[in-house]
């Protein structure tokens, strides 16, 4: 049965990017609606009362639309309904590790690193809140280095973040780092293992649309779309 999908998202939102990567890896076509979520548009809050993105709307045959709200629900649905190529290992331990890292990036990484940097460099511009606070940027960058050390350690003994296979954990990490990299704040040269892992992900076909993302008034770093950076 043919399924039509529409993804409501913001191009520089890490959660939205996770879903875009998963859809792309599984070669599931979808239409896009870019949402200025900070303005709380009525169309978005009708779909998701929390006003959060992403939201995936699926329609199939004559059935009513299926509305899936926010990244974890969407990623689980994609994996359940399109199991190949698998983005969660069939090995229970590796699958559990991938889920742990999904939560790690969306909660701990966001709270200690990404949230500070993206608020100061992106959200303040979108909301017209003035110049970045240097103390917050410094705290976010310190948190980022701490997390990069952790990721580097994982990759010393693993091919991918959760183990032997590419998983949703890799897409979560790459989604968060890619938005920070858009603003040029990832110290890649200090973390060669992380850089090599990111380059592998950046070269995948599903990643290419992310490298073309641009938003008015937010200029990417010169190396952002360079595969051999």
C-alpha positions in Angstrom: 0.0 0.0 0.0 1.4 3.4 -1.0 2.0 5.8 1.9 2.2 9.5 1.5 4.3 11.3 4.1 4.6 14.9 5.1 7.2 16.0 7.6 6.7 19.3 9.5 10.1 20.4 10.6 12.7 23.1 11.0 15.9 22.5 9.0 18.3 23.3 11.8 16.5 21.4 14.5 18.5 18.3 15.7 15.3 16.3 16.4 14.0 17.0 12.9 17.3 16.0 11.4 17.2 12.6 13.1 13.9 11.9 11.4 15.1 13.1 8.0 18.2 10.9 8.3 16.1 7.8 9.2 13.6 8.4 6.4 16.5 9.0 3.9 18.4 5.9 5.0 15.3 3.8 4.5 14.6 5.5 1.2 11.1 6.6 2.3 10.0 9.6 0.2 8.3 12.5 2.0 7.1 16.0 1.4 8.5 18.8 3.6 6.8 21.7 5.4 9.3 24.0 7.1 7.9 25.4 10.3 8.8 28.6 12.1 8.1 26.7 15.4 9.1 29.7 17.6 6.0 31.5 16.3 3.7 28.7 17.4 1.8 28.5 14.2 -1.8 27.2 14.5 -1.2 24.5 11.9 1.5 23.0 14.1 -0.4 23.2 17.4 -3.4 21.6 15.7 -1.1 18.6 14.8 0.8 18.6 18.1 -0.6 20.5 21.1 2.9 20.8 22.6 3.9 22.9 19.6 7.1 20.8 19.2 8.6 19.5 16.0 9.1 17.3 14.1 5.6 16.0 13.2 5.1 13.3 10.5 1.7 12.9 8.9 1.1 9.7 7.0 -1.9 8.9 4.8 -2.5 5.5 3.1 -5.4 4.5 0.9 -8.7 5.9 2.1 -7.8 5.9 5.8 -7.6 9.1 7.8 -4.1 10.6 8.4 -1.8 9.2 11.1 -0.1 12.0 13.0 3.1 11.1 14.7 4.5 13.7 17.1 8.2 14.3 18.0 11.3 12.3 17.1 11.2 9.2 19.4 7.6 8.3 18.4 8.4 8.9 14.7 11.7 6.9 14.8 10.0 4.0 16.5 7.2 4.0 14.0 9.6 4.1 11.0 11.6 1.2 12.4 8.5 -0.8 13.1 6.8 -0.3 9.8 9.9 -0.3 7.6 12.3 -2.8 9.4 14.9 -2.9 6.6 17.5 -1.6 6.5 17.5 -2.0 10.2 18.5 1.0 12.3 18.2 -0.9 15.6 20.3 -4.1 15.9 18.7 -7.5 16.2 21.2 -8.1 19.1 19.5 -7.1 22.3 22.5 -5.6 24.0 23.4 -3.4 21.0 19.7 -2.4 20.6 19.6 -1.3 24.2 22.8 0.6 23.8 21.5 2.4 20.8 18.3 3.4 22.8 20.5 4.6 25.7 22.5 6.8 23.4 19.4 8.2 21.8 18.3 9.4 25.2 21.9 10.6 26.0 22.0 12.9 23.0 18.5 14.2 23.3 18.7 14.9 27.0 22.2 15.0 28.4 24.0 16.4 25.4 21.3 18.9 24.7 21.2 20.0 28.3 25.0 20.3 28.8 26.2 21.4 25.4 24.0 21.8 22.3 21.3 23.7 24.1 23.6 26.5 25.2 25.3 26.9 21.8 22.2 26.8 19.7 20.3 29.1 22.0 23.0 31.7 21.8 23.9 31.3 18.1 20.6 30.4 16.6 17.5 30.9 18.7 18.5 34.4 19.8 18.7 35.5 16.2 15.4 33.9 15.3 13.7 35.6 18.3 15.5 38.9 18.0 17.0 38.6 21.5 20.2 40.3 20.9 23.9 39.3 21.0 25.1 35.9 22.4 26.1 35.7 26.0 29.7 34.8 26.1 29.4 33.0 29.4 26.7 30.7 28.0 28.7 30.0 24.9 31.8 29.1 27.0 29.7 26.7 29.1 28.3 25.1 26.0 31.7 24.7 24.4 33.1 23.2 27.5 30.2 20.7 27.7 30.7 19.9 24.0 34.4 19.0 24.5 33.4 16.8 27.4 30.9 14.9 25.2 33.3 14.7 22.3 35.8 13.0 24.7 33.1 10.5 25.6 32.2 9.8 22.0 35.9 9.5 21.1 36.2 6.8 23.8 33.3 4.9 22.5 34.7 4.9 19.0 38.0 3.5 20.1 36.4 0.1 20.6 33.4 0.3 18.3 32.9 0.8 14.6 29.7 2.8 15.2 28.4 4.4 18.4 26.3 1.5 19.7 28.5 -1.3 18.4 29.1 -3.1 15.1 26.2 -1.6 13.1 25.0 1.8 12.0 22.0 2.7 14.2 19.7 5.5 15.3 22.3 6.4 17.9 24.6 7.5 15.1 21.9 9.5 13.5 21.1 11.2 16.8 24.7 12.1 17.5 25.3 13.3 13.9 22.1 15.3 13.9 23.1 17.2 17.1 26.7 17.8 16.0 25.7 18.8 12.5 23.7 21.8 13.7 26.6 22.9 15.9 28.9 22.4 13.0 26.7 24.6 10.9 27.9 27.4 13.1 31.5 26.2 13.1 31.7 25.3 16.8 32.9 21.7 16.7 36.7 21.4 17.3 37.1 18.5 14.9 40.9 18.6 14.8 41.1 17.7 18.5 38.9 14.6 18.1 40.1 12.6 15.0 38.1 9.5 15.8 34.9 11.5 16.0 35.8 13.4 12.8 36.3 10.1 10.9 33.0 8.7 12.2 31.2 12.0 11.2 32.8 12.0 7.8 31.5 8.4 7.2 28.0 9.6 8.1 28.4 12.9 6.1 29.2 10.9 3.0 26.0 8.8 3.1 23.2 9.7 0.6 20.7 10.3 3.4 23.0 13.1 4.7 23.2 15.1 1.5 19.9 17.1 2.0 21.2 18.3 5.4 24.3 19.8 3.7 22.1 22.0 1.5 20.1 23.5 4.4 20.3 27.2 4.7 18.2 29.7 6.7 18.0 33.4 6.0 20.3 35.3 8.3 22.1 32.2 9.5 25.2 31.6 7.4 26.9 28.2 7.7 30.6 27.7 8.4 32.7 27.5 5.1 33.4 23.8 5.7 29.9 22.8 6.5 29.0 21.1 3.2 32.6 19.9 2.5 32.8 16.1 2.6 36.6 16.2 3.0 36.8 19.0 5.6 
